[in-house]
Amino acid sequence: MILLAWILLLAASTGVDLVDEVYQIPASEWRYVELGLNQRPALVSAGFEVQSGPRQVRLALMRREDLDRLREGAPQSVIDLTAAAASGSLKPHVRGPGDFVIVVDNRGNAPAKVHLRVH
């Protein structure tokens, strides 16, 4: 019985690498990555490191509908947000199903080369 419990625990805690890429983010602009967590709650682990350019980048986790509001310049809500810096990470627990995105926001006045990892 204990062996079965361990197998179920390991199966439930599997991780998936969603992103491990370098992005060029123009000055004062942002890019996003779809997470596709429609099926069940998940622990999102996202981190970034600026490889070149201004050290004023931040990550935000938000619902897809808030990304649409961001595009329109309308008020939006954010689930989790890092400070603007040369590197940072967030590890929110997404409790409900839905369409979620990670936004990489370059707050600087020059392009930034940013390594993004999402697990």
Summary of the structure (lengths in Angstrom):
residues: 119
radius of gyration: 16.1
end to end distance: 30.8
largest distance: 59.2
contacts: 343
relative contact order: 0.36
helix: 17%
strand: 43%
